[in-house]
Amino acid sequence: MQNYPNPVAGETVFEYSVRTASNIVIHIYDLNGRLVESLQEGNKVPGIYSRLWNRNQSGLEDGTYFYRLQAKQGFSLPRKLVLVQE
């Protein structure tokens, strides 16, 4: 699912569901494709999860980024993330 709120001034929530036990990875990339933040890396059992993220603790500048949720079975879902000033 898309994170909310987006654009992000302070905190945002990343929600996702896992159908089969998987190693879940959520990374944020800049527009050049460089990894700038790792939000989640680890095994999850089937269920619905959410991850609260505070962009102010990340040190990332305002702008457009992409995040990608990946699972070990080859599933990959990219989404756009916009950071703005509070």
Backbone as a printed PyTorch tensor [residue, N CA C, xyz], in Angstrom:
tensor([[[  0.8370,  -1.1810,   0.0000],
         [  0.0000,   0.0000,   0.0000],
         [  0.8850,   1.2480,   0.0000]],

        [[  0.3520,   2.3160,  -0.4830],
         [  1.0720,   3.5880,  -0.4880],
         [  1.1900,   4.0960,   0.9430]],

        [[  2.3420,   4.6720,   1.2710],
         [  2.4950,   5.2590,   2.6030],
         [  1.5320,   6.4360,   2.7650]],

        [[  1.1980,   6.7630,   4.0090],
         [  0.3310,   7.9100,   4.2660],
         [  0.7760,   8.5930,   5.5440]],

        [[  0.7170,   9.9080,   5.6350],
         [  0.4120,  10.8070,   4.5280],
         [  1.5910,  10.8750,   3.5540]],

        [[  1.3010,  11.3230,   2.3810],
         [  2.3040,  11.5310,   1.3430],
         [  1.7950,  12.6700,   0.4700]],

        [[  2.4230,  13.8220,   0.4950],
         [  3.7650,  14.1790,   0.9510],
         [  3.9140,  14.0820,   2.4700]],

        [[  5.1890,  13.9160,   2.8720],
         [  5.5380,  13.7000,   4.2670],
         [  6.2350,  14.9360,   4.8260]],

        [[  5.6610,  15.5120,   5.8910],
         [  6.3090,  16.6300,   6.5690],
         [  6.9820,  16.1490,   7.8420]],

        [[  6.3800,  15.2110,   8.5210],
         [  6.9280,  14.6970,   9.7800],
         [  6.9750,  13.1830,   9.7700]],

        [[  5.8560,  12.5740,  10.1730],
         [  5.7880,  11.1220,  10.2200],
         [  4.9030,  10.5780,   9.1090]],

        [[  5.2130,   9.3560,   8.7040],
         [  4.3980,   8.6540,   7.7260],
         [  4.3410,   7.1860,   8.1320]],

        [[  3.3310,   6.4960,   7.6340],
         [  3.1400,   5.0870,   7.9560],
         [  3.2490,   4.2700,   6.6760]],

        [[  4.0350,   3.2100,   6.7370],
         [  4.1430,   2.2410,   5.6540],
         [  3.3780,   1.0030,   6.1060]],

        [[  2.3290,   0.6290,   5.3780],
         [  1.5670,  -0.5770,   5.6900],
         [  1.7760,  -1.5960,   4.5860]],

        [[  1.8460,  -2.8670,   5.0020],
         [  2.0000,  -3.9370,   4.0250],
         [  1.4640,  -5.2230,   4.6150]],

        [[  1.0970,  -6.1340,   3.7340],
         [  0.6260,  -7.4380,   4.1920],
         [  1.5480,  -8.5200,   3.6520]],

        [[  1.6780,  -9.5820,   4.4230],
         [  2.5250, -10.7100,   4.0680],
         [  1.6360, -11.9480,   3.9900]],

        [[  1.6320, -12.6010,   2.8420],
         [  0.7880, -13.7900,   2.6590],
         [  1.4680, -15.0780,   3.0970]],

        [[  2.7730, -15.1620,   2.8710],
         [  3.5500, -16.3260,   3.3050],
         [  4.7960, -15.8060,   4.0100]],

        [[  5.3070, -16.5730,   4.9450],
         [  6.5000, -16.1490,   5.6780],
         [  7.5830, -15.7130,   4.6950]],

        [[  8.1140, -14.5200,   4.9080],
         [  9.0620, -13.9380,   3.9610],
         [ 10.0600, -13.0360,   4.6650]],

        [[ 11.2010, -12.8690,   4.0260],
         [ 12.1370, -11.8360,   4.4360],
         [ 11.6950, -10.5520,   3.7440]],

        [[ 11.2730,  -9.5720,   4.5170],
         [ 10.7530,  -8.3160,   3.9730],
         [ 11.8220,  -7.2440,   4.0820]],

        [[ 11.9960,  -6.4950,   3.0010],
         [ 12.9600,  -5.4030,   2.9540],
         [ 12.2380,  -4.1710,   2.4340]],

        [[ 12.3810,  -3.0450,   3.1440],
         [ 11.8660,  -1.7620,   2.6610],
         [ 13.0250,  -0.7800,   2.6950]],

        [[ 13.3820,  -0.2710,   1.5160],
         [ 14.4800,   0.6840,   1.3890],
         [ 13.9840,   1.9400,   0.6900]],

        [[ 14.5920,   3.0840,   1.0400],
         [ 14.3130,   4.3570,   0.3670],
         [ 15.5200,   4.7080,  -0.4850]],

        [[ 15.2360,   5.1510,  -1.7090],
         [ 16.2830,   5.5110,  -2.6740],
         [ 16.0830,   6.9440,  -3.1370]],

        [[ 17.1850,   7.6290,  -3.4610],
         [ 17.0650,   8.9540,  -4.0470],
         [ 16.7920,   8.8160,  -5.5450]],

        [[ 16.6500,   9.9490,  -6.2250],
         [ 16.3220,   9.9150,  -7.6560],
         [ 17.4190,   9.3160,  -8.5160]],

        [[ 18.6350,   9.2170,  -7.9830],
         [ 19.7470,   8.5930,  -8.7110],
         [ 19.8530,   7.1010,  -8.4330]],

        [[ 18.9230,   6.5830,  -7.6250],
         [ 18.9220,   5.1570,  -7.3320],
         [ 19.8240,   4.7450,  -6.1850]],

        [[ 20.3710,   5.7140,  -5.4590],
         [ 21.2320,   5.4060,  -4.3130],
         [ 20.3830,   5.0990,  -3.0860]],

        [[ 20.7340,   4.0620,  -2.3590],
         [ 20.0650,   3.7210,  -1.1150],
         [ 20.3670,   4.7990,  -0.0840]],

        [[ 19.3180,   5.4050,   0.4950],
         [ 19.5250,   6.4660,   1.4780],
         [ 18.9770,   6.1130,   2.8530]],

        [[ 18.1270,   5.0920,   2.9470],
         [ 17.5550,   4.7130,   4.2450],
         [ 17.0170,   3.2860,   4.1690]],

        [[ 17.2690,   2.5190,   5.2070],
         [ 16.6930,   1.1780,   5.3300],
         [ 15.6320,   1.2250,   6.4180]],

        [[ 14.3930,   0.8940,   6.0630],
         [ 13.2970,   0.9640,   7.0260],
         [ 12.9790,  -0.3760,   7.6580]],

        [[ 13.1430,  -1.4320,   6.9020],
         [ 12.7520,  -2.7510,   7.3850],
         [ 13.6160,  -3.8000,   6.7100]],

        [[ 14.1500,  -4.6980,   7.4980],
         [ 14.8600,  -5.8650,   6.9740],
         [ 14.6600,  -6.9770,   7.9820]],

        [[ 13.9200,  -8.0050,   7.5960],
         [ 13.7350,  -9.1050,   8.5240],
         [ 12.6140, -10.0330,   8.1150]],

        [[ 12.5580, -11.1560,   8.7760],
         [ 11.5440, -12.1660,   8.4870],
         [ 10.2210, -11.7910,   9.1330]],

        [[  9.1520, -11.9910,   8.3950],
         [  7.7990, -11.7290,   8.8750],
         [  6.9280, -12.9380,   8.5690]],

        [[  6.0640, -13.2810,   9.5070],
         [  5.0750, -14.3350,   9.2910],
         [  3.8560, -13.6980,   8.6420]],

        [[  2.9450, -14.4970,   8.0650],
         [  1.7540, -13.9160,   7.4340],
         [  1.0110, -12.9860,   8.3920]],

        [[  0.5870, -11.8500,   7.8450],
         [ -0.1480, -10.8720,   8.6370],
         [ -0.0800,  -9.5040,   7.9990]],

        [[ -0.6460,  -8.5230,   8.6840],
         [ -0.6450,  -7.1350,   8.2350],
         [  0.2640,  -6.3550,   9.1780]],

        [[  1.1370,  -5.5460,   8.6040],
         [  2.1340,  -4.8180,   9.3800],
         [  2.1060,  -3.3420,   9.0300]],

        [[  2.5720,  -2.5250,   9.9660],
         [  2.7610,  -1.1060,   9.6890],
         [  4.0770,  -0.6730,  10.3100]],

        [[  4.6940,   0.2840,   9.6780],
         [  5.9950,   0.8080,  10.1350],
         [  5.8970,   2.3200,  10.1460]],

        [[  5.9630,   2.9220,  11.3400],
         [  5.9550,   4.3710,  11.4730],
         [  7.3680,   4.8830,  11.2280]],

        [[  7.4990,   5.9230,  10.4240],
         [  8.8090,   6.4870,  10.1060],
         [  8.7530,   7.9880,  10.2850]],

        [[  9.7310,   8.5340,  10.9850],
         [  9.8400,   9.9680,  11.1940],
         [ 10.9340,  10.5000,  10.2880]],

        [[ 10.5460,  11.2460,   9.2900],
         [ 11.5310,  11.7330,   8.3110],
         [ 12.5110,  12.7020,   8.9390]],

        [[ 12.1340,  13.3750,  10.0290],
         [ 13.0350,  14.3320,  10.6830],
         [ 14.2380,  13.6440,  11.3140]],

        [[ 14.1060,  12.3870,  11.6860],
         [ 15.2210,  11.6400,  12.2630],
         [ 16.1380,  11.0600,  11.1940]],

        [[ 15.7020,  11.1050,   9.9490],
         [ 16.4830,  10.5000,   8.8670],
         [ 17.5720,  11.4210,   8.3240]],

        [[ 17.3620,  12.7330,   8.4190],
         [ 18.3120,  13.6760,   7.8650],
         [ 18.1710,  13.8790,   6.3680]],

        [[ 17.1220,  13.3030,   5.7680],
         [ 16.9160,  13.4740,   4.3310],
         [ 16.3640,  14.8560,   4.0250]],

        [[ 16.8220,  15.4310,   2.9270],
         [ 16.3440,  16.7370,   2.4920],
         [ 14.9920,  16.6070,   1.8200]],

        [[ 14.2840,  17.7380,   1.7040],
         [ 13.0210,  17.7530,   0.9730],
         [ 13.2620,  17.3150,  -0.4620]],

        [[ 12.2750,  16.6660,  -1.0220],
         [ 12.3940,  16.2320,  -2.4110],
         [ 11.6400,  14.9470,  -2.6630]],

        [[ 11.8480,  14.4080,  -3.8410],
         [ 11.1850,  13.1810,  -4.2550],
         [ 12.1360,  12.0070,  -4.0980]],

        [[ 11.6120,  10.9300,  -3.5250],
         [ 12.3550,   9.7090,  -3.3170],
         [ 11.4710,   8.5430,  -3.7620]],

        [[ 12.0400,   7.3860,  -3.7980],
         [ 11.2780,   6.1720,  -4.0730],
         [ 11.5720,   5.1710,  -2.9740]],

        [[ 10.5640,   4.4150,  -2.6120],
         [ 10.8200,   3.3020,  -1.6970],
         [ 10.3770,   2.0240,  -2.3670]],

        [[ 11.0060,   0.9410,  -1.9760],
         [ 10.7330,  -0.3570,  -2.5760],
         [ 10.5520,  -1.3830,  -1.4750]],

        [[  9.4350,  -2.0950,  -1.5430],
         [  9.1950,  -3.2230,  -0.6600],
         [  9.5400,  -4.4770,  -1.4320]],

        [[ 10.3860,  -5.3100,  -0.8710],
         [ 10.7990,  -6.5460,  -1.5310],
         [ 10.5830,  -7.7320,  -0.6060]],

        [[ 10.2140,  -8.8680,  -1.2050],
         [ 10.0700, -10.1260,  -0.4790],
         [ 10.9410, -11.1620,  -1.1570]],

        [[ 11.3290, -12.1880,  -0.4230],
         [ 12.2930, -13.1580,  -0.9360],
         [ 11.7910, -13.9340,  -2.1450]],

        [[ 10.4840, -14.0070,  -2.3510],
         [  9.9530, -14.7560,  -3.4930],
         [ 10.0580, -13.9740,  -4.8070]],

        [[ 10.7400, -12.8540,  -4.8010],
         [ 10.9100, -12.0770,  -6.0160],
         [  9.9130, -10.9460,  -6.1620]],

        [[  9.0210, -10.7780,  -5.1830],
         [  8.0500,  -9.6850,  -5.2120],
         [  8.7760,  -8.3730,  -4.9610]],

        [[  8.4690,  -7.3590,  -5.7590],
         [  9.0720,  -6.0460,  -5.6030],
         [  8.0520,  -4.9850,  -5.9700]],

        [[  7.8510,  -4.0110,  -5.0620],
         [  6.8450,  -2.9870,  -5.2820],
         [  7.4490,  -1.6100,  -5.0240]],

        [[  7.7050,  -0.8340,  -6.0840],
         [  8.2280,   0.5220,  -5.8920],
         [  7.0850,   1.5330,  -5.7410]],

        [[  7.3180,   2.5690,  -4.9550],
         [  6.3600,   3.6550,  -4.7560],
         [  7.1210,   4.9700,  -4.6080]],

        [[  6.4280,   6.0820,  -4.9170],
         [  7.0270,   7.4000,  -4.7920],
         [  6.7510,   7.9640,  -3.3960]],

        [[  7.7290,   8.6970,  -2.8770],
         [  7.6710,   9.3030,  -1.5550],
         [  8.1540,  10.7470,  -1.6880]],

        [[  7.3350,  11.7100,  -1.2550],
         [  7.6950,  13.1270,  -1.3630],
         [  7.8680,  13.6960,   0.0420]],

        [[  9.0280,  14.2950,   0.2960],
         [  9.3230,  14.9010,   1.5780],
         [  9.2350,  16.4230,   1.4460]],

        [[  8.5020,  17.0680,   2.3630],
         [  8.3170,  18.5240,   2.3490],
         [  8.5720,  19.0710,   3.7450]],

        [[  8.8150,  20.3850,   3.8290],
         [  9.0150,  21.0340,   5.1190],
         [  7.7160,  21.0730,   5.9040]],

        [[  7.8580,  21.0300,   7.2360],
         [  6.6850,  21.1670,   8.1070],
         [  6.2300,  22.5970,   8.1470]]])
